[in-house]
Amino acid sequence: MTRLLTLFAMLLSLAAMTAPARAESYDNVVQAELRPGWRLPNGDHMAALHLRLAPGWKTYWRSPGEAGIPPEFQWRGTRNTRAITPQWPAPVVFWQSGMRSIGYKGELVLPLRVSLKDARGDARLSGVVDIGICKDVCMPHRVRVSVDLPAKATRPDPVIAAALANLPFPGAEAGVRGVSCRIAPAKKGVGLEVAIDMPRGTGREETVIETPDPALWVADPDTGWSGGRLVARTTVRHASGGAIALDRSALRITVLGGSMPVEIKGCTG
């Protein structure tokens, strides 16, 4: 409900904007292109969506927080593609008017791993990407992009390679020794406490908890150190307000703001 109210408020802000402001947002704020990348040894192709934003503007991560707009991809018009998987670089946490959002400021290079039907042939990547962009106001924005993916392109693109180097570290590589989850009844949902046994970081850590079920909404966690562990407490609700089936092994927990970005998959009871 909180997210729906936030998005509604964003749309009202967009409707209230003057025509010159809307023209600026579409003409000058975002430049978008697909980088053609290179063919990988296993036959996949590594491309990237490259967004350049005007000074002071930002866009959002896959899980943008209560104050953000999640990106959506519609890859229509592709050729010789089987699956397209974004590889998300570590984002940063923004605070505005007491609300948290998660994303990228100024520029985003989003690597796209493309699985092909015929690894020996050329391919084409084409589609529409709906994103949210924010400065003093937030608004939805649509970009149309396309690029050919030549089979003979084997030299890595250093811009994409740099983005891949900024992916969050897996838990094991970051020194995570264990993750436990506790679930308890809560008003209009369930309470979830995640305790991460990992090396102590900066004390400014933020966590994001995601579930594979799009009908489940996870509130922005309250995160802090307790007893040598990083503890995140949140509430999980169903979009319909009904009962919740929460698979703890399928949770994805991302730690930001610490010594290094960390992504953890699953937790025990």
C-alpha positions in Angstrom: 0.0 0.0 0.0 2.8 2.4 0.9 4.5 1.8 -2.5 1.2 2.3 -4.3 0.6 5.6 -2.6 4.2 6.7 -3.4 3.8 5.9 -7.1 0.4 7.7 -7.1 2.1 10.8 -5.6 4.8 10.6 -8.3 2.3 10.5 -11.1 0.4 13.5 -9.6 3.7 15.3 -9.5 4.3 14.5 -13.2 0.8 15.7 -14.1 1.4 19.0 -12.3 4.6 19.7 -14.1 4.7 22.4 -16.8 5.2 21.6 -20.5 8.8 23.0 -20.5 9.8 20.6 -17.7 8.4 17.6 -19.5 10.2 18.6 -22.7 13.5 18.8 -20.7 13.0 15.4 -19.2 12.5 13.7 -22.6 14.9 15.7 -24.7 17.8 16.5 -22.4 17.8 14.3 -19.3 18.5 10.8 -20.6 20.6 9.5 -23.5 20.3 5.8 -24.1 22.0 3.3 -26.3 22.8 -0.4 -26.4 26.5 -1.3 -26.5 27.0 -4.3 -28.9 29.6 -6.0 -26.6 31.2 -9.3 -27.5 30.5 -13.0 -28.0 31.5 -15.1 -25.0 33.4 -18.5 -25.2 30.3 -20.4 -24.2 28.2 -18.9 -27.1 26.3 -16.3 -25.1 26.7 -12.6 -26.0 27.5 -9.8 -23.5 25.9 -6.5 -24.4 24.8 -3.5 -22.2 22.3 -0.8 -21.9 24.1 2.5 -21.4 22.2 5.4 -19.9 23.7 8.8 -19.5 21.7 11.3 -17.3 21.9 15.0 -17.0 23.7 16.4 -13.9 21.7 15.9 -10.7 19.5 13.2 -12.2 19.3 9.6 -11.2 17.6 6.3 -12.2 16.7 3.2 -10.3 18.0 -0.3 -9.5 15.9 -3.4 -10.0 14.5 -3.0 -6.4 14.2 0.8 -6.1 12.8 1.1 -2.6 9.6 2.6 -1.5 10.3 5.9 -3.2 11.5 4.5 -6.5 10.1 3.3 -9.9 11.3 -0.2 -10.9 12.7 -0.6 -14.5 10.8 -2.8 -17.0 12.1 -4.3 -20.2 10.2 -5.3 -23.3 12.6 -7.0 -25.7 10.4 -7.1 -28.8 11.9 -7.2 -32.2 14.9 -9.3 -31.2 16.5 -11.8 -33.5 18.3 -15.1 -32.6 17.8 -14.5 -28.8 16.6 -17.0 -26.3 16.9 -15.1 -22.9 18.2 -11.7 -21.8 19.5 -11.4 -18.3 20.5 -8.0 -16.7 23.7 -8.1 -14.6 23.1 -5.3 -12.1 26.1 -3.3 -10.8 26.1 -2.3 -7.2 23.8 0.7 -6.7 23.8 3.4 -4.1 21.2 4.4 -1.5 19.6 7.9 -1.8 17.5 9.6 0.9 15.0 12.3 -0.1 12.3 13.7 2.1 12.9 10.9 4.6 12.3 8.2 2.0 14.8 5.7 0.7 15.5 4.9 -2.9 18.2 2.8 -4.6 19.8 3.5 -7.9 22.4 5.2 -9.9 23.4 8.9 -10.4 24.7 10.3 -13.6 25.3 7.1 -15.6 24.4 3.4 -15.7 26.0 0.7 -17.7 23.8 -2.3 -17.3 25.4 -5.5 -18.7 23.0 -7.8 -20.5 23.9 -11.4 -20.9 22.1 -12.7 -24.0 21.5 -16.4 -24.5 21.3 -17.2 -28.2 19.3 -19.7 -30.2 22.3 -20.1 -32.6 25.6 -19.2 -31.0 27.3 -19.2 -34.4 25.1 -16.6 -36.0 24.6 -12.9 -35.6 21.8 -11.6 -33.4 19.8 -8.4 -32.9 18.7 -6.9 -29.6 15.8 -4.4 -29.8 13.2 -3.2 -27.4 11.6 -0.7 -25.1 12.9 0.1 -21.6 10.7 1.9 -19.0 12.6 3.5 -16.3 12.1 6.1 -13.5 14.2 9.2 -13.4 14.4 11.7 -10.5 15.9 15.0 -9.6 13.5 17.5 -7.8 10.6 15.4 -9.1 10.3 11.8 -10.2 8.8 10.7 -13.5 8.5 7.6 -15.7 10.5 7.7 -18.9 10.6 5.3 -21.9 13.6 4.7 -24.2 13.7 2.7 -27.4 17.0 0.9 -28.2 18.4 -1.5 -30.7 21.7 -2.9 -31.8 23.2 -5.7 -33.9 25.3 -8.4 -32.0 27.9 -9.7 -34.5 29.1 -13.2 -34.0 32.6 -12.1 -35.0 32.9 -9.5 -32.2 35.1 -11.2 -29.6 37.0 -8.3 -28.1 35.6 -7.3 -24.7 34.2 -3.8 -24.3 36.2 -2.2 -21.4 33.1 -0.1 -20.4 31.0 -3.2 -20.0 33.9 -5.0 -18.3 34.2 -2.2 -15.7 30.4 -2.5 -15.0 30.8 -6.3 -14.5 33.6 -5.7 -12.1 31.2 -3.6 -10.0 28.7 -6.4 -9.4 28.1 -7.3 -5.7 30.3 -9.9 -4.3 28.8 -13.3 -3.5 28.4 -14.0 0.2 31.2 -16.6 0.3 33.7 -14.2 -1.3 32.7 -11.4 1.2 33.3 -13.6 4.2 29.7 -14.3 5.1 29.7 -17.2 7.5 26.0 -17.8 7.8 22.5 -16.2 7.4 19.5 -17.0 9.6 15.9 -15.8 9.2 13.2 -15.5 11.8 9.5 -15.1 10.9 6.8 -13.9 13.3 3.2 -12.7 12.9 2.8 -9.0 12.2 -0.1 -6.7 11.5 -1.2 -7.1 7.8 1.7 -9.6 7.0 4.6 -11.2 8.7 7.7 -9.8 10.4 11.0 -11.0 9.1 14.4 -10.7 10.8 17.5 -11.5 8.9 20.8 -12.0 10.9 24.0 -12.1 8.8 27.2 -13.4 10.3 29.8 -11.4 8.4 32.9 -9.2 9.0 31.9 -5.9 10.5 31.9 -3.0 8.0 31.4 0.7 8.1 28.4 0.9 10.4 26.4 2.5 7.5 25.1 -0.7 6.0 21.7 -0.8 4.3 20.0 -4.0 3.2 17.6 -4.9 0.5 15.5 -8.1 0.7 13.8 -9.5 -2.4 11.5 -12.4 -3.0 10.9 -14.2 -6.3 7.2 -13.8 -5.8 6.0 -10.4 -7.4 2.9 -10.5 -5.2 5.0 -10.1 -2.0 6.0 -6.6 -0.9 9.0 -6.2 1.4 9.2 -2.9 3.3 12.6 -1.1 3.5 14.4 -2.9 6.4 15.7 -1.3 9.6 19.3 -2.4 9.5 22.1 -2.3 12.2 24.8 -4.3 14.0 23.8 -6.4 17.0 25.9 -9.0 18.8 28.6 -9.1 16.0 26.0 -9.7 13.3 24.3 -7.4 10.8 20.5 -7.6 11.5 17.8 -6.4 9.2 14.1 -6.2 10.4 11.2 -5.7 8.0 7.6 -6.6 7.2 6.4 -8.8 4.3 2.9 -8.3 2.9 0.9 -9.8 0.2 -0.5 -7.5 -2.5 -4.0 -8.9 -2.0 -3.7 -8.7 1.8 -4.1 -12.4 2.0 -2.0 -15.2 3.5 1.8 -15.4 2.8 3.9 -18.3 1.9 7.5 -17.2 2.3 10.3 -19.4 1.0 13.4 -18.4 3.0 15.8 -20.3 0.8 14.7 -18.2 -2.2 15.3 -14.8 -0.5 17.9 -12.5 -2.1 19.6 -10.2 0.4 21.9 -7.4 -0.8 24.1 -5.4 1.6 25.1 -1.9 0.5 27.0 0.9 2.1 29.6 -1.4 3.8 33.2 -2.2 2.9 31.9 -3.9 -0.2 28.5 -4.7 -1.8 27.4 -8.2 -1.0 24.6 -10.4 -2.5 23.4 -13.4 -0.4 21.0 -16.0 -1.7 18.8 -17.8 0.8 18.9 -18.2 4.6 18.1 -20.9 7.2 15.4 -20.9 9.8 
